[in-house]
Amino acid sequence: MVKQDSKNGNSVFVCEACGFAYREQAWAEKCQAWCAKHKSCNVLITRHAVQ
């Protein structure tokens, strides 16, 4: 389960495995699933992360 947080006044969803934050919950869930399975990050997923 990803957690919901706030960054710069905007709601974001955070991958609990690596800490990357996303505007859309679906991307955070994909990130977390990838991190859990492969113990690494996927550049095609993390490019959707917010700074």
Secondary structure, DSSP 8 states (H G I E B T S, - for coil): --EEEEETTEEEEE-TTT--EESSHHHHHHHHHHHHHHSS--HHHHTTEE-
